Amino acid sequence: MAYILARPIMLADQVAKTTDEASLFKQECVELKSKAEKLAVVLRQAARSSSCLYERLTRRIIDETEQVLYKALSLVLKCRANGLMKRLFTIIPAAAFRKMSSQLENSIGDVSWLLSISAPADDFCDDFRDEFLGLPPIAANEPILCLIWEQITILYTGSLEDRIDAAASLVSLARGSDRYGNLIIEEGGVGPLMKEGKMEGQENTARAIGLLARDPKSVEHMIHVGVLSVFAEILREGPMKVQAVVAWAVSELAAYHPECQDLFAQHNIIRLLVGHLASETVEEHSKYDIVSPKPPSIHAVVMATSNLKKENEDYDKQGHQRNYSPSGINMKGRELEDPETKTSMKEMAARALWHLAKGNSLICHSITESRALLCFAVLLERGPEAVQYNSAMAVMEITTVAENNTKLRKYAFKPNSPACKAVVDQVLRIIEKADSDLLIPCIKTIGNLARTFPTTETRMIGPLVRLLDEREASIALGKFACTENYLNLDHSKAIVSEGGAKHLVQLVYFGEQMVQIPALLLLSYIALHAPDREELAMAEVLGVLEWASKQSSMTQDETLDELLQKAKSWLEFYQSRGSRGFH
């Protein structure tokens, strides 16, 4: 880093030399020469100690020092005026020298302070430490920066004991103020803080990062200083309490800054999160085989479990046994963690995967290629409430992407896939019970998968019809009956057979608008694709469609209005206006 000091050293020498040539303001130039020489001395000491300096802070101080020296050189060059006319027209206010002297003094103070907190103790530093003890001029307008810079410098250059103390100080600052936390991130203190801090310090730092996730500027700095690689390292090797907080911070960053999703994937964080989700989850349910379409035999299960245990055992270079999961997570000591910590880890891993999957087909592919779907099915069945909710949301987001991504849908949600079957089984169980916060995401999941179900798979139709008062149930069934679903005829008949027509008529007439519109859309699809069903005549569907076509609030959408007119015409073709019965 010595190269960044070469220019300011040269400028300081040039200022000092040029003052000797001054023919104007000689006394003032003598004072500037003294300051320039002093500054050159501390800059040369900084160059000799460059390996001990914290680069980000050094660059900031040197950049400002260089600007000051350029201004000083410009000033003293004016004092070399030769000839009577040049002297007469060279006007330099006395205040300019006082201001320049003060700026050079500040630069000396900044560089000396940098040396005092960075370089090893020696006689030189001791001489300046006493003279420039306290707040450096560069931090005059933001005093807390002085403390933050000091502690970050120690994180980069101090002993292990000093780094631990510095981490504790920075965590205390970040915990007390989002603004201070932001400053710590901006100044590049997060990476070493996460690496060198004690467990409590790492945990609080990760929490501070999550809290600052809504600030785009902070996120840019986090990425710049390598927070994502640190997160990956902690998810692989760190204490589980810290890993859980890191997973939460990942979820916050992904939620507020989707542009970070691919960066997390590049750092292998998807695989690590799935590994945490799978730990003590998949092993208990190895009867599911997410690769083979056929259920594995008992022998295959035994062999798979045996191989998994072998894969989990490894040895480090010193010959000490270490346990790693296939995802690369250090499993050593995990069985000793308390249940609350394990639950928190799964909750946050599922939450992170939920937000990482949202709208991202590549990440959804990565998740579904792993054991994650099977894990979500198991956790939906028996996980704690918060884990169940995050798992349901993750499945919903993955299927939302799959709905419009043929490749993902056909790969991950094949009807004969054991993992897909397991997810659908649990989602339908929740829909049938209809008594939890998981209901809405599970209804959306079934709707997202509407195009994957064959005609023989009708068990979800009845539960959804019974839930038609929920707006999402109408939307989900609409995806079964819509024109884009090539099985719309069979699905429409199934909806009618379950009593859907009568229920939908009531919703269109008497439901709130947010329920009316999707109910009318679904009723129109059914009338279009199954107009010959007697149940439609008995429910007087044609009458409700005629009524709806006259309601401005229901015909504002051109697509819906066009569908409504087609459905009405098709019913008129099949049914008698007078009797509402069949011809």
C-alpha positions in Angstrom: 0.0 0.0 0.0 3.1 2.2 0.1 2.4 3.3 -3.5 -0.6 5.4 -2.5 1.7 7.4 -0.3 4.3 8.2 -3.0 2.4 11.2 -4.5 1.6 13.0 -1.3 5.2 12.6 -0.2 6.4 14.1 -3.5 3.9 17.0 -3.1 5.0 17.7 0.5 8.6 17.9 -0.6 7.7 20.1 -3.6 5.7 22.5 -1.3 8.7 22.8 1.0 11.1 23.4 -1.9 8.9 26.0 -3.5 8.6 28.1 -0.4 12.4 28.7 -0.6 11.8 30.5 -3.9 9.1 32.8 -2.5 9.6 36.5 -3.1 6.2 37.5 -1.6 4.8 36.6 1.9 8.2 35.1 2.9 7.4 34.8 6.6 4.1 33.1 5.9 5.9 30.7 3.5 8.4 29.8 6.1 5.6 28.6 8.4 4.1 26.6 5.5 7.5 25.1 4.8 7.8 23.9 8.4 4.3 22.3 8.2 5.0 20.7 4.8 8.3 19.2 6.1 6.6 17.8 9.2 3.9 16.3 7.1 6.5 14.7 4.8 8.1 13.1 7.8 4.9 11.4 9.0 4.0 10.4 5.5 7.3 8.7 5.1 6.8 6.9 8.4 3.4 5.8 7.1 5.0 4.4 4.0 7.5 2.4 6.1 4.6 1.1 8.2 2.2 0.6 5.3 1.8 -3.2 5.9 0.3 -2.4 9.3 -2.2 0.2 8.1 -5.9 -0.4 7.6 -6.3 0.3 3.8 -9.7 1.9 3.7 -9.0 4.4 6.4 -5.5 5.1 5.0 -6.9 5.8 1.6 -9.5 8.2 3.0 -6.9 10.2 5.0 -4.3 10.2 2.2 -6.8 11.4 -0.4 -7.7 14.4 1.8 -4.1 15.0 2.6 -3.2 15.0 -1.1 -5.9 17.6 -1.9 -4.6 19.9 0.9 -1.0 19.6 -0.5 -2.2 20.5 -4.1 -3.9 23.6 -2.6 -0.7 24.5 -0.6 1.5 24.1 -3.7 -0.8 26.4 -5.7 -0.6 29.0 -3.0 3.2 29.1 -2.6 3.7 29.1 -6.4 1.9 32.5 -6.4 4.5 33.8 -4.0 7.2 33.3 -6.6 6.0 36.4 -8.6 8.8 38.1 -10.4 8.8 41.6 -11.8 7.1 44.8 -10.6 3.8 44.3 -12.5 3.4 40.7 -11.3 4.0 41.8 -7.7 1.4 44.6 -8.1 -1.2 42.3 -9.4 -0.6 39.3 -7.1 -3.1 39.7 -4.3 -3.3 36.9 -1.7 -5.4 37.5 1.4 -3.6 36.9 4.7 -6.5 34.6 5.7 -5.4 32.2 2.9 -2.2 31.5 4.7 -3.9 31.0 8.0 -6.4 28.6 6.5 -3.7 26.7 4.6 -1.5 26.4 7.8 -4.5 25.0 9.7 -5.3 22.5 6.9 -1.7 21.2 6.8 -1.7 20.9 10.6 -4.9 18.9 10.4 -3.3 16.6 7.8 -0.3 16.1 10.1 -2.7 15.2 12.9 -4.7 12.8 10.8 -1.7 10.9 9.5 -0.1 10.9 13.0 -3.3 9.5 14.5 -3.4 6.8 11.8 0.1 5.8 12.7 -0.7 5.8 16.4 -3.6 3.3 16.1 -2.0 1.2 13.4 1.7 0.9 13.5 3.7 -1.0 16.2 4.8 1.2 19.1 8.2 2.8 18.6 9.9 6.0 19.6 8.6 7.9 16.5 5.0 7.0 17.2 5.4 7.8 20.8 6.7 11.3 20.0 3.5 12.1 17.9 1.1 10.1 20.1 1.3 12.6 22.9 1.1 15.6 20.6 -1.9 14.4 18.6 -3.7 12.4 21.3 -7.5 12.5 21.1 -9.9 13.1 18.3 -8.3 13.3 14.8 -9.3 16.4 12.7 -10.8 14.1 10.0 -13.5 12.9 12.5 -14.2 16.4 14.0 -17.7 16.4 12.5 -18.5 12.8 13.4 -16.7 12.0 16.6 -18.0 8.4 16.8 -16.0 7.7 13.6 -12.8 8.0 15.6 -13.8 5.1 17.9 -15.2 3.1 15.0 -12.0 3.5 13.0 -9.8 2.6 15.9 -11.7 -0.6 16.6 -11.9 -1.6 13.0 -8.2 -1.0 12.6 -7.6 -3.3 15.6 -9.8 -6.0 14.0 -7.5 -5.9 10.9 -4.1 -5.5 12.6 -4.4 -6.4 16.3 -3.7 -9.5 18.3 -6.4 -12.1 18.9 -7.2 -10.8 22.3 -7.3 -7.2 21.1 -9.5 -8.2 18.1 -12.0 -9.9 20.5 -12.2 -6.7 22.6 -12.6 -4.5 19.5 -15.4 -6.8 18.2 -17.2 -6.4 21.5 -16.9 -2.6 21.3 -18.3 -2.5 17.8 -21.1 -4.8 18.5 -22.1 -2.6 21.5 -22.1 0.4 19.2 -24.2 -1.4 16.5 -26.7 -2.7 19.0 -27.2 0.8 20.5 -27.8 2.6 17.2 -28.8 1.6 13.6 -26.8 4.7 12.5 -23.7 3.5 14.2 -24.2 0.0 12.7 -24.5 1.6 9.3 -21.2 3.5 9.9 -19.5 0.2 10.9 -20.7 -1.4 7.7 -19.7 1.5 5.5 -16.2 1.6 7.0 -15.6 -2.1 6.3 -15.8 -3.5 9.8 -18.4 -6.2 9.3 -16.2 -8.9 7.7 -13.5 -9.1 10.4 -16.1 -8.5 13.1 -18.0 -11.6 12.0 -14.8 -13.6 11.8 -13.0 -12.5 14.9 -15.8 -11.7 17.4 -17.0 -14.0 20.1 -20.2 -15.9 19.5 -22.4 -13.1 21.1 -20.6 -10.5 19.0 -21.1 -12.4 15.8 -24.7 -13.0 16.6 -25.3 -9.3 17.3 -23.4 -8.2 14.2 -25.5 -10.5 12.1 -28.6 -9.1 13.7 -27.4 -5.6 13.0 -26.8 -6.5 9.3 -30.4 -7.8 9.1 -31.8 -4.6 10.6 -29.9 -2.5 8.1 -31.1 -4.6 5.2 -33.7 -2.0 4.2 -31.0 0.6 3.4 -29.7 0.2 -0.2 -26.5 2.0 0.6 -25.7 -0.3 3.5 -26.3 -3.4 1.3 -23.9 -2.1 -1.3 -21.3 -1.7 1.4 -22.0 -5.2 2.8 -21.5 -6.7 -0.6 -18.3 -4.7 -1.2 -16.7 -5.7 2.1 -17.4 -9.4 1.5 -20.3 -10.0 4.0 -21.8 -12.7 1.8 -18.6 -14.9 1.9 -18.5 -14.4 5.6 -22.1 -15.5 5.9 -21.3 -18.7 3.9 -18.4 -19.5 6.2 -20.5 -19.1 9.3 -23.3 -21.2 7.9 -20.7 -23.9 7.2 -18.6 -23.7 10.4 -20.1 -21.3 13.0 -22.0 -21.9 16.2 -25.6 -22.7 15.5 -27.0 -19.7 17.4 -25.0 -17.5 15.1 -25.9 -19.5 12.1 -29.6 -19.0 12.9 -29.2 -15.2 13.1 -27.2 -15.2 9.9 -29.9 -17.2 8.1 -32.4 -14.5 9.3 -30.2 -11.7 8.0 -30.0 -13.6 4.6 -33.8 -13.6 4.6 -34.0 -9.9 5.3 -31.4 -9.0 2.6 -33.2 -11.3 0.1 -36.6 -9.9 1.0 -35.7 -6.2 0.6 -33.0 -6.6 -2.1 -33.9 -9.4 -4.6 -30.9 -8.4 -6.6 -28.8 -10.1 -3.9 -30.5 -13.5 -4.6 -28.0 -14.6 -7.2 -25.1 -13.4 -5.2 -26.2 -15.7 -2.3 -26.4 -18.6 -4.7 -22.9 -17.9 -6.0 -21.6 -18.2 -2.5 -23.2 -21.6 -2.1 -25.6 -20.3 0.6 -28.6 -22.1 -0.9 -27.0 -25.5 -0.4 -25.9 -24.7 3.1 -29.4 -23.5 4.1 -30.9 -26.7 2.7 -28.3 -28.7 4.6 -29.5 -27.1 7.9 -33.1 -27.8 6.9 -32.3 -31.4 6.2 -30.4 -32.1 9.4 -32.4 -34.5 11.6 -35.3 -34.1 9.1 -34.7 -36.3 6.1 -32.9 -39.1 7.9 -36.1 -39.9 9.7 -38.1 -40.1 6.5 -35.7 -41.8 4.1 -38.6 -43.9 2.8 -38.9 -41.0 0.3 -36.6 -41.2 -2.7 -36.4 -37.9 -4.5 -34.5 -39.3 -7.4 -36.2 -42.5 -8.3 -39.9 -42.5 -9.2 -40.3 -45.9 -7.5 -40.4 -46.2 -3.6 -37.1 -47.6 -2.4 -36.9 -51.0 -0.9 -36.0 -51.6 2.8 -32.6 -52.7 1.7 -32.1 -49.5 -0.3 -33.1 -47.4 2.7 -30.6 -49.2 4.9 -27.8 -48.8 2.4 -28.7 -45.1 1.8 -28.6 -44.4 5.5 -25.3 -46.2 5.9 -23.8 -44.3 3.0 -25.1 -41.0 4.4 -23.4 -41.6 7.7 -20.1 -42.5 5.9 -20.3 -39.3 3.9 -20.8 -37.3 7.1 -17.5 -38.5 8.6 -14.2 -36.8 7.6 -10.9 -35.9 9.1 -9.0 -32.7 9.1 -5.3 -32.3 8.4 -4.4 -32.9 12.0 -6.2 -36.2 12.0 -9.0 -35.1 14.3 -12.4 -36.5 13.4 -14.8 -33.9 12.0 -18.3 -34.4 10.8 -19.6 -32.8 7.6 -22.9 -33.2 5.9 -23.0 -33.7 2.1 -23.8 -30.0 1.9 -20.5 -29.1 3.5 -21.8 -28.1 7.0 -19.7 -29.0 10.0 -22.0 -31.3 12.0 -19.7 -31.7 15.0 -21.5 -31.0 18.2 -24.9 -30.3 16.6 -26.5 -33.2 18.5 -25.6 -31.4 21.7 -27.4 -28.2 20.8 -30.6 -27.4 22.7 -33.9 -28.0 21.0 -34.8 -24.3 21.0 -31.6 -23.5 19.0 -32.3 -26.3 16.5 -35.8 -25.1 16.0 -34.6 -21.5 15.5 -32.1 -22.7 12.9 -34.7 -24.6 10.9 -37.2 -21.7 11.2 -34.6 -19.2 9.8 -33.3 -21.5 7.1 -36.8 -22.0 5.8 -37.4 -18.3 6.0 -34.3 -17.5 4.0 -35.1 -20.1 1.4 -38.6 -18.6 1.1 -37.3 -15.2 0.3 -34.4 -16.4 -1.9 -36.8 -18.5 -4.0 -39.3 -15.7 -4.7 -39.4 -15.0 -8.4 -36.0 -16.6 -9.0 -36.1 -19.7 -11.3 -32.4 -20.6 -11.0 -32.6 -20.7 -7.2 -35.9 -22.6 -7.3 -34.2 -25.2 -9.6 -31.3 -25.4 -7.1 -33.7 -25.9 -4.1 -35.8 -28.5 -5.8 -32.7 -30.4 -7.1 -31.8 -30.9 -3.4 -33.7 -32.6 -0.6 -35.5 -29.4 0.2 -39.0 -30.3 -1.0 -38.9 -33.5 1.1 -37.7 -31.5 4.0 -40.6 -29.0 3.6 -43.1 -31.9 3.5 -41.7 -33.4 6.7 -41.7 -30.0 8.5 -45.2 -29.1 7.4 -46.3 -32.4 8.9 -44.6 -32.2 12.3 -42.5 -29.0 12.5 -43.1 -26.3 15.2 -45.6 -23.6 14.2 -43.1 -21.0 12.9 -41.1 -23.6 11.0 -44.4 -24.8 9.4 -45.3 -21.3 8.3 -42.0 -20.5 6.7 -41.9 -23.9 5.0 -45.4 -23.3 3.6 -44.3 -19.9 2.3 -41.2 -21.3 0.7 -43.2 -24.0 -1.0 -45.7 -21.4 -2.2 -43.0 -19.2 -3.7 -41.3 -22.2 -5.4 -44.6 -23.3 -7.0 -45.4 -19.7 -8.0 -42.2 -19.8 -10.1 -43.0 -23.3 -11.3 -46.4 -22.3 -12.5 -44.9 -20.2 -15.3 -41.7 -22.2 -15.8 -42.4 -25.4 -17.7 -39.0 -26.9 -17.2 -39.1 -26.4 -13.4 -42.7 -27.6 -13.2 -42.0 -30.8 -15.2 -38.8 -31.6 -13.3 -39.7 -30.8 -9.7 -43.4 -31.5 -9.6 -44.0 -34.6 -11.7 -47.1 -36.4 -10.4 -45.2 -39.6 -9.7 -42.4 -37.8 -7.8 -42.3 -39.0 -4.1 -41.1 -35.6 -2.9 -43.9 -33.9 -4.8 -46.5 -36.3 -3.5 -45.2 -35.8 0.0 -45.6 -32.0 -0.4 -49.1 -32.2 -1.9 -50.2 -34.7 0.8 -49.2 -32.2 3.5 -50.6 -29.2 1.8 -54.0 -30.9 1.2 -54.1 -32.1 4.8 -53.7 -28.4 5.9 -56.4 -27.3 3.4 -58.8 -30.0 4.7 -58.4 -28.9 8.3 -58.7 -25.3 7.3 -57.9 -24.0 10.8 -54.4 -22.5 10.6 -52.4 -19.6 9.3 -50.9 -22.0 6.8 -54.2 -22.2 4.9 -53.7 -19.3 2.4 -50.2 -20.2 1.3 -51.3 -23.9 0.9 -54.3 -22.9 -1.2 -52.1 -20.8 -3.4 -49.6 -23.8 -3.7 -52.4 -26.1 -5.0 -53.5 -23.4 -7.4 -49.9 -23.0 -8.7 -49.7 -26.7 -9.3 -53.1 -26.9 -11.1 -51.6 -27.8 -14.4 -49.6 -30.8 -13.0 -52.6 -32.8 -11.7 -54.0 -35.5 -13.9 -57.8 -36.1 -14.2 -57.5 -38.9 -11.6 -56.2 -36.5 -9.0 -59.4 -34.8 -7.9 -59.1 -34.9 -4.1 -58.2 -31.2 -3.8 -61.4 -30.0 -5.6 -63.8 -30.7 -2.8 -61.8 -29.0 0.0 -61.3 -26.0 -2.2 -65.0 -25.7 -3.1 -65.8 -25.8 0.6 -63.4 -22.9 1.1 -64.8 -20.7 -1.7 -65.6 -17.9 0.8 -61.8 -17.5 0.8 -60.8 -15.4 -2.3 -57.7 -17.5 -2.8 -59.8 -20.7 -3.2 -61.7 -19.1 -6.1 -58.4 -18.1 -7.7 -56.9 -21.5 -7.2 -59.9 -23.3 -8.7 -59.9 -20.8 -11.5 -56.4 -22.2 -12.5 -57.9 -25.7 -12.7 -60.9 -24.5 -14.9 -59.2 -21.9 -17.0 -58.7 -22.2 -20.7 -54.9 -22.5 -20.4 -55.3 -25.8 -18.4 -55.7 -28.5 -21.0 -57.8 -30.6 -18.5 -60.2 -27.7 -17.9 -63.3 -29.8 -19.0 -62.6 -32.5 -16.4 -61.7 -30.1 -13.7 -64.8 -27.9 -14.4 -67.1 -31.0 -14.1 -65.4 -32.0 -10.9 -66.0 -28.5 -9.4 -69.7 -28.6 -10.4 -70.0 -32.1 -9.0 -68.7 -30.9 -5.6 -71.5 -28.2 -5.5 -69.3 -25.4 -6.7 -71.9 -23.7 -9.0 -74.5 -23.0 -6.3 -71.8 -21.6 -4.0 -70.3 -19.4 -6.7 -73.7 -18.0 -7.6 -74.2 -16.8 -4.0 -70.7 -15.3 -3.9 -71.3 -13.4 -7.2 -74.6 -12.0 -5.9 -73.8 -11.3 -2.3 -70.0 -11.5 -1.8 -67.7 -8.6 -1.3 -66.0 -7.3 -4.5 -62.6 -8.9 -3.7 -64.4 -12.2 -3.6 -67.0 -11.5 -6.3 -64.5 -11.0 -9.2 -62.6 -14.3 -8.8 -65.9 -16.1 -8.1 -67.4 -14.7 -11.4 -64.2 -15.5 -13.3 -64.4 -19.2 -12.1 -68.1 -19.4 -12.7 -67.5 -18.1 -16.3 -64.9 -20.7 -16.9 -67.2 -23.5 -15.7 -70.1 -22.3 -17.8 -67.8 -22.1 -20.9 -66.3 -25.5 -20.4 -69.2 -27.5 -18.9 -72.3 -25.7 -20.2 -74.3 -28.9 -20.4 -74.3 -29.7 -16.7 -77.7 -29.8 -15.2 -76.4 -28.3 -12.0 -75.7 -25.0 -13.8 -79.3 -24.8 -14.8 -80.6 -25.7 -11.3 -78.3 -23.0 -9.8 -79.5 -20.5 -12.5 -76.0 -19.6 -13.6 -77.2 -18.0 -16.8 -79.2 -15.5 -14.8 -76.3 -14.5 -12.6 -74.1 -14.1 -15.7 -76.7 -11.9 -17.3 -76.9 -9.8 -14.1 -73.1 -9.6 -13.8 -72.8 -8.4 -17.4 -74.8 -5.3 -16.5 -72.8 -4.4 -13.4 -70.1 -1.8 -14.3 -67.9 -2.9 -11.4 -67.7 -6.4 -12.9 -67.1 -5.5 -16.5 -64.3 -3.0 -16.2 -61.7 -5.7 -17.0 -61.9 -6.3 -20.7 -60.6 -9.9 -20.4 -63.2 -10.8 -17.8 -66.0 -9.1 -19.8 -65.1 -11.0 -22.9 -65.0 -14.3 -21.0 -68.3 -13.4 -19.4 -70.0 -12.8 -22.8 -68.6 -16.1 -24.2 -69.8 -18.1 -21.2 -73.2 -16.5 -21.3 -73.6 -17.2 -25.1 -72.5 -20.8 -24.6 -75.1 -21.3 -21.8 -77.8 -19.7 -23.9 -77.0 -22.3 -26.6 -77.5 -25.2 -24.2 -80.3 -23.9 -21.9 -83.8 -22.6 -22.5 -84.3 -19.0 -21.4 -87.8 -19.7 -20.2 -87.3 -22.8 -18.1 -83.6 -22.5 -17.4 -83.6 -26.2 -18.1 -82.3 -28.2 -21.0 -83.8 -28.3 -24.5 
